[in-house]
Amino acid sequence: SYRFHYQNADGGLIFRYDNSPHYPHLATFPAHKHLPDQVIAAEAPDLADVLREIDTLLYPRTDTV
């Protein structure tokens, strides 16, 4: 089992990936992603994927190519 949880300084959820089997209707069951206002289907990420996602939230690209 796994859980990757990311929250803001106030403790508010930004996202969490986990595979607790409580959303059987999702196509990626038991894997899923929690967002502040919904739960969505999501494949199990590896730690590098999660860190890249956090990096893009902390340091959004401002250049346009």
Secondary structure, 3 states (H helix, E strand, C coil): CCEEEEECCCCCEEEEEECCCCCCCCCCCCCEEEECCEEEECCCCCHHHHHHHHHHHHCCCCCCC
